[in-house]
């Protein structure tokens, strides 16, 4: 019990601070790319933005594959902090590169080095898998879905606060500082504080964790014979399809809100990102409510998928900012599926395999999106003049397909 309490107590501040920093970076990057790709021909501008985003995101997904696997294996040997600390080094260095690009006015192509630095240190795949592994090890099976969702809640609240503030901070500048420099500086500073916290203050008792894992596995709480490889495969397939739907839709949405008829600026972009982060709160409340009503994990996943499918379909027909936020409100349970799928997976494997299982899930998302991201981009560019919201209908279709393995 002491281990469980200490993990919950110390991981939350790290998750919170890192996500605020990430929100600052996301808004700064989005606006810097928009400024560097500005063109009187709006279609040309949209194609330049989406081409940059496609290349950037594909690097972001490809680069961490080998480092994340290596870090996960180190974590499963008992060094649970390593898959968290090393990626934070990459976050700090890569976010610093964006700051230099703003201050020194380097070409936008320099930013392609950001996902390289980030990925070679394990990236989000290693960082979030490390966090989820630590939370899973420190919680029992019955309470795990709520504990994982609680961590996601901290992540979401931080994103909400950071996104609300980011649009305003981006517009702060002086004669000596370029627009976006202050926002980017705060992101770098927060990641530096996260790195210090994870390296020197995050407390994990390796001996107690090992004893807890060994005891759980030896008494049969996790029964090897009961593990079902078919269940694991179905969970992976469902998770991959749902991630394709969510990631593909959200990547195109980042460009969609910058064009007519929405034509958002930095403040609106920040508010839009905040609306997305607010879904962590509504999804957490949904998990709490459904758990109290004895709704099974599989049913909660289905509810979340239906919520996203309906909301992203509505997004295809959005033409005003109020309609955008209305469509977002329909997806209020959209973030339930992924943490719940992770919880279900953790019940199929040994505690000493949490790290590699979670990182393989994250990497499977990235490998799938290496194929789907260019497809989404091509479809979006091809339908710019006819029906640019078609990609959101495509995401809705992928979401419906992701429900089949869960059923």
C-alpha positions in Angstrom: 0.0 0.0 0.0 2.9 2.4 0.7 4.2 1.9 -2.8 0.7 2.6 -4.3 0.4 5.8 -2.4 3.9 7.1 -3.2 3.4 6.5 -6.9 0.1 8.4 -7.0 1.6 11.2 -4.9 4.7 11.9 -6.9 3.8 11.2 -10.6 0.9 13.7 -10.8 3.1 16.9 -10.6 5.4 15.7 -13.3 2.5 14.8 -15.6 0.8 18.2 -15.0 3.9 20.3 -15.6 5.0 18.4 -18.7 1.6 18.8 -20.3 1.4 22.5 -19.6 4.8 22.8 -21.3 3.6 20.6 -24.2 0.5 22.8 -24.7 2.7 25.9 -24.9 4.9 24.2 -27.5 1.9 23.0 -29.6 0.4 26.4 -29.9 3.8 28.1 -30.6 4.6 25.5 -33.3 1.2 25.8 -34.9 1.4 29.6 -35.2 5.0 29.7 -36.2 4.3 27.3 -39.1 1.3 29.4 -40.1 3.4 32.6 -40.2 6.2 31.0 -42.2 3.8 29.4 -44.7 1.7 32.6 -45.2 0.6 33.1 -48.8 -2.0 35.3 -50.4 -3.3 32.1 -52.1 -5.0 30.3 -49.2 -5.1 26.9 -50.9 -1.3 27.1 -51.4 -0.9 28.2 -47.8 -3.0 25.2 -46.6 -1.0 22.8 -48.7 2.3 24.2 -47.4 1.0 23.8 -43.8 -0.3 20.3 -44.2 2.8 19.2 -46.1 5.0 20.5 -43.2 2.7 18.9 -40.6 2.8 15.6 -42.5 6.6 15.4 -42.7 6.9 16.6 -39.1 4.4 14.1 -37.7 5.9 11.2 -39.7 9.3 11.9 -38.3 7.7 12.2 -34.9 6.2 8.7 -35.3 9.2 6.9 -36.9 12.2 8.2 -34.9 11.2 6.8 -31.4 10.7 3.2 -32.5 14.0 1.6 -31.5 14.9 4.0 -28.5 11.4 3.5 -27.0 11.7 -0.3 -27.1 15.2 -0.2 -25.5 14.0 2.1 -22.8 10.9 0.0 -22.1 13.1 -3.1 -21.6 15.2 -1.1 -19.1 12.1 0.0 -17.3 10.8 -3.6 -17.0 14.0 -4.6 -15.3 13.0 -2.4 -12.4 14.4 1.0 -13.5 11.0 2.6 -13.9 12.3 6.2 -14.0 14.6 5.7 -17.0 11.8 5.6 -19.7 10.5 8.8 -18.2 13.7 10.8 -17.6 15.4 10.1 -20.9 12.4 11.3 -23.0 12.3 14.5 -20.9 15.8 15.2 -22.0 14.6 15.0 -25.6 11.7 17.2 -24.9 13.9 19.9 -23.3 16.4 19.9 -26.1 13.9 19.8 -29.0 11.7 22.6 -27.5 14.8 24.7 -27.1 15.3 24.3 -30.9 11.9 25.9 -31.5 12.9 28.8 -29.3 16.2 29.3 -31.2 14.3 29.2 -34.5 11.9 31.9 -33.4 14.6 34.2 -31.9 17.2 33.7 -34.7 14.5 33.5 -37.5 15.9 30.3 -39.0 14.1 28.7 -42.0 11.1 26.6 -41.0 12.9 23.5 -42.3 15.1 23.7 -39.3 12.1 22.5 -37.3 12.3 19.1 -38.9 15.2 18.4 -36.4 12.7 18.8 -33.5 11.1 15.3 -33.9 14.6 13.8 -34.6 16.0 14.9 -31.3 12.7 14.2 -29.5 12.5 10.7 -31.1 16.1 9.6 -30.4 15.3 10.0 -26.7 12.3 7.8 -26.9 9.6 10.5 -27.5 6.1 10.4 -26.2 5.9 6.7 -26.8 8.5 6.0 -24.1 7.4 8.8 -21.8 3.7 7.9 -21.6 4.3 4.2 -21.6 6.7 4.7 -18.7 4.1 6.7 -16.8 1.3 4.2 -17.5 3.6 1.3 -16.5 4.4 3.0 -13.2 0.7 3.7 -12.5 -0.3 0.1 -13.4 2.4 -1.4 -11.2 1.1 0.7 -8.3 -2.6 -0.2 -8.6 -4.8 -3.3 -8.2 -6.7 -4.7 -11.2 -10.1 -3.6 -9.9 -9.1 0.0 -9.5 -6.7 0.2 -12.4 -9.1 1.7 -15.0 -9.9 4.6 -12.6 -6.3 5.1 -11.6 -5.1 5.3 -15.2 -8.0 7.6 -16.1 -7.1 9.8 -13.1 -3.6 10.2 -14.5 -5.2 11.1 -17.9 -7.3 13.6 -16.0 -4.3 15.4 -14.6 -2.9 15.4 -18.1 -6.1 16.9 -19.5 -6.5 19.6 -16.8 -2.9 20.7 -17.5 -3.5 20.8 -21.2 -6.7 22.8 -20.6 -4.9 25.4 -18.5 -1.8 25.5 -20.8 -3.9 25.8 -23.9 -6.0 28.7 -22.5 -2.9 30.6 -21.6 -0.8 29.7 -24.7 -2.7 31.8 -27.2 -2.4 35.0 -25.0 1.3 34.3 -24.2 2.1 33.8 -27.9 0.9 37.4 -28.6 3.2 38.8 -26.0 6.4 40.3 -27.5 8.7 43.2 -27.2 11.1 45.1 -29.5 13.9 42.6 -28.5 11.8 39.5 -28.5 10.0 38.0 -31.5 6.3 36.9 -31.3 6.1 33.5 -29.7 9.5 33.7 -28.0 8.0 34.2 -24.5 5.6 31.3 -24.9 8.4 29.0 -26.2 10.7 30.1 -23.4 8.1 29.1 -20.8 7.8 25.7 -22.5 11.5 25.1 -22.3 11.7 26.3 -18.7 8.9 24.0 -17.6 10.4 21.0 -19.4 13.7 21.7 -17.6 11.9 21.7 -14.2 10.2 18.4 -15.2 13.6 16.9 -16.0 15.0 18.0 -12.6 11.9 16.7 -10.8 11.9 13.3 -12.6 15.7 12.8 -12.1 16.0 13.9 -8.4 12.6 14.0 -6.8 10.4 11.3 -8.3 10.4 8.5 -5.8 10.1 4.9 -6.8 11.1 2.1 -4.3 12.5 -0.5 -6.7 12.7 -3.3 -4.0 9.1 -2.8 -3.0 7.9 -2.6 -6.5 9.7 -5.9 -7.3 8.2 -7.6 -4.3 4.8 -6.4 -5.1 5.0 -7.6 -8.7 6.5 -11.0 -7.7 3.8 -11.5 -5.0 0.9 -10.6 -7.4 2.2 -13.0 -10.1 3.0 -15.9 -7.7 -0.4 -15.9 -6.0 -2.1 -16.0 -9.4 -3.7 -12.6 -9.5 -2.3 -12.6 -13.0 -2.8 -16.1 -14.1 -0.6 -17.2 -17.0 -3.1 -19.8 -18.2 -5.9 -17.3 -18.2 -4.1 -14.9 -20.5 -5.7 -14.8 -23.9 -3.5 -13.9 -26.8 -6.5 -13.4 -29.0 -7.8 -10.8 -26.5 -4.5 -9.0 -26.7 -4.6 -9.0 -30.5 -8.1 -7.7 -30.6 -7.3 -4.9 -28.1 -4.3 -3.9 -30.2 -6.4 -3.9 -33.4 -9.2 -1.9 -31.8 -6.7 0.6 -30.3 -4.8 1.0 -33.6 -8.0 1.7 -35.6 -9.2 4.1 -33.0 -5.9 5.9 -32.9 -5.9 6.2 -36.7 -9.4 7.8 -36.5 -8.4 10.3 -33.7 -4.9 11.1 -34.7 -5.8 11.5 -38.4 -8.8 13.7 -37.7 -7.0 15.9 -35.1 -3.9 16.4 -37.4 -6.2 17.7 -40.2 -8.2 19.8 -37.7 -5.1 21.7 -36.8 -4.9 23.0 -40.4 -8.7 23.2 -40.9 -9.2 25.8 -38.2 -6.6 28.1 -39.8 -8.5 28.4 -43.1 -11.7 30.1 -44.1 -14.4 30.1 -42.9 -12.9 29.8 -39.3 -9.6 31.6 -39.9 -8.4 31.3 -36.3 -5.6 33.3 -34.7 -3.4 32.3 -31.8 -6.0 33.1 -29.1 -8.7 30.9 -30.8 -6.2 28.1 -31.4 -5.4 28.1 -27.7 -9.1 28.0 -26.8 -9.6 25.2 -29.3 -6.8 23.1 -27.8 -8.2 23.9 -24.4 -11.6 22.4 -25.5 -9.8 19.3 -26.5 -8.1 19.1 -23.1 -11.4 19.5 -21.3 -12.4 16.2 -22.7 -10.0 14.6 -20.2 -12.2 15.9 -17.4 -15.5 14.8 -19.0 -14.0 11.4 -19.8 -12.8 10.9 -16.3 -16.2 11.8 -14.9 -17.7 9.3 -17.3 -15.4 6.5 -16.2 -16.2 7.3 -12.5 -19.9 7.3 -13.3 -19.9 4.1 -15.4 -17.7 2.3 -12.9 -20.2 3.0 -10.1 -23.0 1.7 -12.3 -20.9 -1.5 -12.8 -20.5 -0.9 -16.5 -17.8 -3.2 -17.8 -14.5 -1.9 -19.3 -15.4 -3.2 -22.7 -18.7 -1.3 -22.7 -17.0 1.9 -21.6 -14.7 1.6 -24.6 -17.7 1.3 -26.9 -19.4 4.4 -25.3 -16.3 6.5 -25.8 -16.0 5.4 -29.4 -19.6 6.2 -30.2 -19.1 9.7 -28.6 -16.1 10.4 -30.9 -17.7 9.0 -34.0 -20.7 11.3 -33.6 -18.6 14.4 -32.8 -16.1 14.0 -35.5 -18.9 13.4 -38.1 -20.5 16.6 -37.0 -17.1 18.4 -37.3 -17.2 17.7 -41.1 -20.0 20.3 -41.4 -18.6 23.0 -39.1 -18.4 26.5 -40.6 -18.4 28.7 -37.5 -16.5 28.8 -34.2 -19.7 28.1 -32.1 -20.4 25.0 -34.3 -16.8 23.9 -33.7 -17.2 23.9 -29.9 -20.6 22.3 -30.2 -19.0 19.4 -32.2 -16.3 19.2 -29.6 -18.9 18.9 -26.8 -20.4 15.8 -28.5 -17.1 14.0 -28.1 -17.2 14.4 -24.3 -16.4 10.7 -23.7 -13.9 10.3 -26.6 -10.9 9.9 -24.3 -12.3 6.9 -22.4 -11.2 4.2 -24.9 -7.4 4.4 -24.8 -6.8 4.4 -21.1 -9.4 1.6 -20.7 -7.8 -0.4 -23.4 -4.4 0.0 -21.6 -6.1 -1.2 -18.4 -7.5 -4.3 -20.2 -4.1 -5.0 -21.7 -2.4 -4.8 -18.3 -4.7 -7.5 -17.0 -3.5 -9.9 -19.7 0.2 -9.7 -19.0 2.7 -9.9 -16.1 3.7 -6.8 -14.2 7.2 -7.2 -15.4 6.0 -6.8 -19.0 3.9 -3.6 -18.6 6.6 -1.3 -20.0 7.2 -3.3 -23.2 3.4 -3.9 -23.7 2.5 -0.3 -23.4 5.4 0.9 -25.5 4.5 -1.6 -28.2 1.0 -0.3 -28.2 2.2 3.2 -28.6 4.6 2.2 -31.4 1.9 0.3 -33.2 -0.1 3.5 -33.3 2.9 5.3 -34.8 3.6 2.7 -37.4 0.0 2.6 -38.6 -0.1 6.4 -38.8 3.1 6.4 -41.0 0.8 5.0 -43.7 -2.4 6.8 -42.8 -1.0 10.3 -42.2 0.0 10.8 -45.9 -3.3 9.4 -47.0 -5.3 11.8 -44.8 -3.1 14.7 -46.0 -3.6 13.8 -49.7 -7.4 13.4 -49.2 -7.6 16.8 -47.3 -5.6 18.6 -50.0 -7.6 17.0 -52.8 -11.0 18.1 -51.2 -9.9 21.6 -50.1 -12.1 23.3 -52.8 -15.0 20.8 -52.6 -15.5 19.3 -49.2 -12.6 19.8 -46.8 -14.5 18.2 -44.0 -14.5 14.8 -45.7 -11.5 13.6 -43.7 -13.6 13.9 -40.6 -16.2 11.6 -42.0 -13.3 9.2 -42.8 -12.3 9.4 -39.1 -15.9 8.5 -38.1 -15.8 5.4 -40.4 -12.5 4.3 -38.8 -14.0 4.7 -35.4 -17.0 2.5 -36.3 -14.5 -0.1 -37.6 -12.6 0.0 -34.3 -15.7 -1.0 -32.4 -15.8 -4.4 -34.2 -12.9 -6.1 -32.3 -14.3 -4.8 -28.9 -17.7 -6.3 -29.7 
